[in-house]
Amino acid sequence: MAKTDPSAISELKTAGFTPFLYLSDQPLFHVCRDVPIADALAQASDLLYLAKSLTVDAAYAQHSDRHAWAAHYLTTLSKAVVDDVVKVLTRRPAKTSK
């Protein structure tokens, strides 16, 4: 695996290519582009923490699935953010002609 310059990583931003929450095969939302990836991952972490808390609540709630649905949407949002960051981190460098 090639070494990556940490300062170069801190300059990376989201690509904005990842859609989420589909309705009738059309994405309703997508990740915004040009968000610093550290900020995007911090937000995804916060969303996952909330989803985890809601799943615990859902396990104990009777006669209601609202906690489970809220956790579902939060994990969908955070997955899209993480997927978009992965696209940035794994994209191949542009070929240059000599």
C-alpha positions as CSV (number, residue, x, y, z in Angstrom):
1,M,0.0,0.0,0.0
2,A,1.4,3.4,-0.9
3,K,2.0,6.0,1.8
4,T,-0.3,8.9,1.7
5,D,0.7,12.4,2.7
6,P,-1.5,13.4,5.7
7,S,-1.6,17.0,4.5
8,A,-3.0,15.9,1.2
9,I,-5.8,13.9,2.9
10,S,-6.8,16.9,5.0
11,E,-7.4,18.8,1.7
12,L,-9.8,16.1,0.3
13,K,-13.5,16.9,0.1
14,T,-16.6,14.8,-0.6
15,A,-17.3,14.1,-4.2
16,G,-21.1,14.5,-4.0
17,F,-21.8,11.5,-6.1
18,T,-23.6,9.3,-3.6
19,P,-27.4,9.4,-3.6
20,F,-29.7,8.0,-0.8
21,L,-33.3,7.6,0.1
22,Y,-34.8,6.5,-3.2
23,L,-38.5,7.0,-4.1
24,S,-39.7,5.4,-7.3
25,D,-36.2,4.6,-8.4
26,Q,-35.2,8.2,-8.1
27,P,-32.8,9.5,-5.4
28,L,-34.5,12.1,-3.2
29,F,-31.2,13.2,-1.6
30,H,-27.5,13.0,-2.2
31,V,-24.3,13.9,-0.3
32,C,-23.2,17.4,-1.0
33,R,-19.8,17.9,-2.7
34,D,-16.8,19.9,-1.3
35,V,-17.3,19.1,2.3
36,P,-14.0,18.3,4.0
37,I,-13.8,14.5,4.5
38,A,-12.9,14.9,8.2
39,D,-16.1,16.9,8.8
40,A,-18.1,14.5,6.8
41,L,-16.9,11.5,8.7
42,A,-17.4,13.3,12.0
43,Q,-21.0,13.9,11.0
44,A,-21.4,10.2,9.9
45,S,-20.1,9.2,13.3
46,D,-22.6,11.4,15.1
47,L,-25.5,10.0,13.0
48,L,-24.4,6.4,13.8
49,Y,-24.2,7.2,17.5
50,L,-27.8,8.5,17.4
51,A,-28.9,5.4,15.4
52,K,-27.3,3.1,17.9
53,S,-29.2,4.9,20.7
54,L,-32.4,4.6,18.9
55,T,-32.0,0.9,18.2
56,V,-31.6,0.3,22.0
57,D,-34.8,2.3,22.5
58,A,-36.5,0.3,19.8
59,A,-35.5,-3.0,21.5
60,Y,-37.5,-1.9,24.6
61,A,-40.4,0.0,23.0
62,Q,-43.6,-1.9,22.7
63,H,-46.2,-1.3,20.0
64,S,-44.1,1.3,18.2
65,D,-41.6,1.1,15.4
66,R,-40.8,4.8,15.2
67,H,-37.4,4.3,16.9
68,A,-36.5,1.6,14.4
69,W,-37.5,3.8,11.4
70,A,-35.5,6.7,12.7
71,A,-32.5,4.5,13.2
72,H,-33.0,3.2,9.7
73,Y,-32.9,6.7,8.1
74,L,-29.9,7.8,10.2
75,T,-27.9,4.7,9.1
76,T,-28.9,5.3,5.5
77,L,-27.6,8.9,5.8
78,S,-24.4,7.9,7.4
79,K,-23.7,5.1,5.0
80,A,-24.1,7.5,2.1
81,V,-21.6,9.9,3.7
82,V,-19.1,7.1,4.3
83,D,-19.5,5.7,0.8
84,D,-18.9,9.1,-0.7
85,V,-15.7,9.5,1.3
86,V,-14.6,6.1,0.2
87,K,-15.1,7.1,-3.4
88,V,-12.8,10.1,-2.9
89,L,-10.1,8.0,-1.0
90,T,-10.1,5.2,-3.6
91,R,-10.3,7.1,-6.8
92,R,-7.5,6.6,-9.2
93,P,-5.3,9.5,-10.0
94,A,-5.8,11.1,-13.4
95,K,-3.5,9.8,-16.1
96,T,-1.1,12.3,-17.5
97,S,0.3,12.2,-21.0
98,K,4.1,12.5,-21.3
